[in-house]
Amino acid sequence: MQESFIFTISATADKTILGRIVQLFTRRNIAFQNLIASRPDDEANYHYRIEAKTTQRWAEQINKELRRIIGVAHAAVLRQEEVAWMPVALYRINRRQLPQPVLEHILLAHQARLLTADSESIVLEKAGDAGSSLALLEALQPYGVQEVSKSGAMIMAG
């Protein structure tokens, strides 16, 4: 039976490694549900997080083969339910169009927090699923949303 798995991979800064990682999945006709690539501050390694639906057998096989790729320092696979995850969204709003009492009500109602404020705009942060982020965006629309930025899900193995 197919399940959703999260593959986490740390690899050297060789740009060809991602192509080899993708080939492991495509040879087995396994499509990504999500792919996030990031580079830490030290710029020595890239980190990849891949979410894909497959069987336990194929997930374990792919993980073994990921570890054999030259340049891959670490590879792990977990079922999606074994991972704590939380996407984060940031909203920049025109400060002059959003009265203080309305701002306080929106922050409480949507469990958001005020991140920064200056004379022109304020930035709010909302951690949660796509539905709750969309609900906050809809509540803020009448007050001049200037910018929205969403991160990929932040994950931590349980």
HELIX and SHEET records of a PDB file:
HELIX    1   1 ILE A   17  THR A   26  1                                  10    
HELIX    2   2 GLN A   56  ARG A   68  1                                  13    
HELIX    3   3 GLN A   80  GLU A   82  5                                   3    
HELIX    4   4 ARG A   95  GLN A   97  5                                   3    
HELIX    5   5 GLN A  100  HIS A  110  1                                  11    
HELIX    6   6 ALA A  130  LEU A  140  1                                  11    
HELIX    7   7 GLN A  141  TYR A  143  5                                   3    
SHEET    1   A 4 PHE A  32  SER A  38  0                                        
SHEET    2   A 4 ASN A  45  THR A  54 -1                                        
SHEET    3   A 4 GLU A   3  THR A  12 -1                                        
SHEET    4   A 4 VAL A  72  ARG A  79 -1                                        
SHEET    1   B 2 VAL A  83  MET A  86  0                                        
SHEET    2   B 2 MET A 154  ALA A 157 -1                                        
SHEET    1   C 4 ARG A 113  ALA A 117  0                                        
SHEET    2   C 4 SER A 121  ALA A 127 -1                                        
SHEET    3   C 4 VAL A  88  ASN A  94 -1                                        
SHEET    4   C 4 VAL A 145  LYS A 150 -1                                        
END                                                                             
